[in-house]
Amino acid sequence: MDLVLSAEAKTLRLTDFKVNHVFATTVAGIVESTLNLKRASEDEATVVKREFELHKLILLPGALERVLSKLKDLRPEIMVIVEKEANHNNPDILDRLAQSFPYYSSVFDSIY
């Protein structure tokens, strides 16, 4: 994805385009690295992408709430969150939605 974004930025002649990665190997590391995130400036466009990470935060009391609160405070223009907590094998879309909503309600609340 970074290569695609970088190529698109080059096509659009965005000279100050930058991708910052944050890596963490522990739940505490995820929390700490997230709480240290900042915008370089108020007019900076920010994108947050989290893949298969948030479900780990329920192991540490209050971690999920702190991380989502920080992400909300960043006010990203785009936020992509990918998790695998829903039952994707059920053929009924309403059942899948009902099963996933309790987990994702904190994500939806953080965006609102």
C-alpha positions in Angstrom: 0.0 0.0 0.0 2.9 2.4 0.8 4.3 2.0 -2.7 0.9 2.7 -4.3 0.4 5.8 -2.1 4.0 7.0 -2.8 3.5 6.6 -6.5 0.2 8.4 -6.5 1.8 11.3 -4.4 4.6 11.5 -7.0 2.1 11.6 -9.8 0.2 14.5 -8.0 3.6 16.2 -7.3 3.1 16.1 -3.6 6.7 16.9 -2.5 6.1 16.7 1.2 4.3 13.3 1.2 5.5 11.1 4.0 4.5 7.7 5.4 5.2 6.9 9.0 5.0 3.4 10.3 4.6 2.5 14.0 5.6 -1.0 15.0 4.9 -2.7 18.3 5.3 -6.3 19.4 3.4 -6.1 22.7 0.1 -4.8 23.8 1.9 -2.2 26.0 3.9 -1.2 23.0 0.8 -0.7 20.9 -0.6 1.6 23.5 2.6 3.5 24.1 3.3 4.0 20.3 -0.3 5.1 19.7 -0.3 7.6 22.6 2.9 9.2 21.1 1.4 9.9 17.7 1.1 13.6 16.7 0.3 15.6 13.7 3.2 17.6 12.3 0.8 20.5 11.7 -2.9 21.3 11.8 -3.2 21.4 8.0 -1.6 18.0 7.6 -3.8 15.2 6.2 -3.7 12.2 8.4 -4.6 8.6 7.6 -4.7 5.9 10.3 -4.6 2.2 9.3 -4.8 -0.5 11.9 -4.8 -4.2 10.9 -5.6 -7.1 13.3 -4.4 -5.1 16.3 -7.3 -3.7 18.3 -8.6 -7.1 19.6 -5.3 -7.5 21.4 -5.9 -4.4 23.5 -8.7 -6.0 25.5 -6.0 -7.9 27.4 -4.9 -4.7 29.1 -7.6 -2.9 31.1 -8.4 0.5 29.7 -6.0 0.1 26.7 -8.7 -0.1 24.0 -10.4 3.0 25.3 -7.1 5.0 25.5 -6.0 4.0 22.0 -9.3 4.8 20.4 -9.5 8.1 22.3 -6.1 9.1 21.0 -7.0 8.1 17.5 -10.1 10.2 17.8 -8.0 13.2 19.1 -5.8 12.9 16.0 -8.9 13.7 13.9 -7.7 11.6 10.9 -9.2 12.4 7.5 -9.3 8.6 6.8 -9.4 5.8 9.3 -9.2 2.1 8.2 -9.6 -0.6 10.8 -9.4 -4.2 9.9 -10.3 -6.9 12.5 -11.4 -10.5 12.2 -13.7 -10.7 15.3 -17.0 -11.2 13.4 -18.4 -14.6 12.3 -17.9 -14.4 8.6 -19.2 -17.9 7.9 -22.8 -17.2 8.7 -24.8 -16.7 5.5 -27.2 -14.2 7.1 -25.8 -10.7 6.9 -28.0 -9.5 9.7 -26.7 -12.2 12.1 -23.1 -11.3 11.1 -23.8 -7.6 11.8 -25.5 -8.4 15.2 -22.5 -10.6 16.2 -19.9 -8.0 15.3 -21.7 -4.8 16.6 -20.8 -5.2 20.4 -17.1 -5.4 19.6 -17.1 -2.6 17.0 -19.4 -0.3 18.9 -16.4 1.2 20.7 -14.8 1.9 17.3 -18.0 3.5 16.0 -18.2 5.6 19.2 -14.7 6.8 18.8 -15.3 8.0 15.2 -18.5 9.9 16.2 
